[in-house]
Amino acid sequence: DQQVKQNSPSLSVQEGRISILNCDYTNSMFDYFLWYKKYPAEGPTFLISISSIKDKNEDGRFTVFLNKSAKHLSLHIVPSQPGDSAVYFCAASSSRGGADGLTFGKGTHLIIQP
Amino acid sequence: SAVISQKPSRDICQRGTSLTIQCQVDSQVTMMFWYRQQPGQSLTLIATANQGSEATYESGFVIDKFPISRPNLTFSTLTVSNMSPEDSSIYLCSVGHRGGSEQFFGPGTRLTVL
């Protein structure tokens, strides 16, 4: 029973365009969400997070949107750059992300086309 | 963010043997976690490593198979015991702070069991 779902295994986007990665969750106890980026042979790198009391958080080219009623969040990357090509994981926690184990989705492989 | 190192970075082991993975952080952290990423799967939390006491294991993971030590606030070990090919995975440690919003990951240990 997967509590965090990323239904797109891969996504191809042209350089300079917007990349939108989606994530759905089923557990109503989750109230903190994080996005990680992972290159091959490296550990995941933290990108951005959002608390359930917000519906949007922005950090440079990265914006995360949370629709709590739909149990859905998305990561927007604008503009997309070649270095953004990686696997992106959505993760959820029932407390602040640093203090609790995280539940991860299976990841979306983002490919930025030149 | 903390700098996290793991040893070994990779290993190939025979079934029935055990391997101990080390995780070292360059600063004191309150929370340390161990995850597993099986081929083609998401990251799965194995346990929370508690300093000075027994680790807290997630459903499906037991101390006899995955003994964990955490002698201080900068170091932890995970042992994979009596290994079988199904234990072939990437094992990652992560760190965070109670009340903190982020969790940071080490580079991972790629384990192959023959």
Chai-1 contact restraints between the chains, C-beta under 6 A:
chainA,res_idxA,chainB,res_idxB,connection_type,confidence,min_distance_angstrom,max_distance_angstrom,comment,restraint_id
A,E42,B,P107,contact,1.0,0.0,6.0,A-B,restraint_1
A,G43,B,L92,contact,1.0,0.0,6.0,A-B,restraint_2
A,G43,B,F105,contact,1.0,0.0,6.0,A-B,restraint_3
A,G43,B,G106,contact,1.0,0.0,6.0,A-B,restraint_4
A,G43,B,P107,contact,1.0,0.0,6.0,A-B,restraint_5
A,G43,B,G108,contact,1.0,0.0,6.0,A-B,restraint_6
A,P44,B,F105,contact,1.0,0.0,6.0,A-B,restraint_7
A,F46,B,E102,contact,1.0,0.0,6.0,A-B,restraint_8
A,S49,B,S101,contact,1.0,0.0,6.0,A-B,restraint_9
A,R96,B,G99,contact,1.0,0.0,6.0,A-B,restraint_10
A,R96,B,S101,contact,1.0,0.0,6.0,A-B,restraint_11
A,G97,B,S101,contact,1.0,0.0,6.0,A-B,restraint_12
A,G97,B,E102,contact,1.0,0.0,6.0,A-B,restraint_13
A,G97,B,Q103,contact,1.0,0.0,6.0,A-B,restraint_14
A,G98,B,G96,contact,1.0,0.0,6.0,A-B,restraint_15
A,G98,B,H97,contact,1.0,0.0,6.0,A-B,restraint_16
A,G98,B,G100,contact,1.0,0.0,6.0,A-B,restraint_17
A,G98,B,S101,contact,1.0,0.0,6.0,A-B,restraint_18
A,G98,B,E102,contact,1.0,0.0,6.0,A-B,restraint_19
A,G98,B,Q103,contact,1.0,0.0,6.0,A-B,restraint_20
A,A99,B,M31,contact,1.0,0.0,6.0,A-B,restraint_21
A,A99,B,R98,contact,1.0,0.0,6.0,A-B,restraint_22
A,G101,B,F33,contact,1.0,0.0,6.0,A-B,restraint_23
A,G101,B,L45,contact,1.0,0.0,6.0,A-B,restraint_24
A,F104,B,S42,contact,1.0,0.0,6.0,A-B,restraint_25
A,F104,B,L43,contact,1.0,0.0,6.0,A-B,restraint_26
A,G105,B,S42,contact,1.0,0.0,6.0,A-B,restraint_27
A,K106,B,S42,contact,1.0,0.0,6.0,A-B,restraint_28
